[in-house]
Amino acid sequence: MKKLVEILARSLVDYPDKVEVNQVEGEKSIILELRVDEDDMGKVIGKQGKIAKAMRTVVKAAAAKEGKRVVLEIIK
């Protein structure tokens, strides 16, 4: 999951070196914390949150195969 979010985020931003993904695992859930440069926040979130929603949908679909629940948080 972590690698998937990293690849998606790096393809969207101007500063791919500043993309960081932290993964916190529980028994049945995974929390992914995505950090990007402040100038890239708009590109990752998108108009009305459409890009962020699409990223969350892709990650949830990938997690469903493993029987886990994934939460993607975009952090400043």
PyMOL commands that set and color helices and strands:
alter all, ss='L'
color gray80, all
select helices_A, chain A and resi 2-12+16-18+38-45+47-66
alter helices_A, ss='H'
color red, helices_A
select strands_A, chain A and resi 20-25+29-35+69-75
alter strands_A, ss='S'
color yellow, strands_A
deselect
rebuild
show_as cartoon
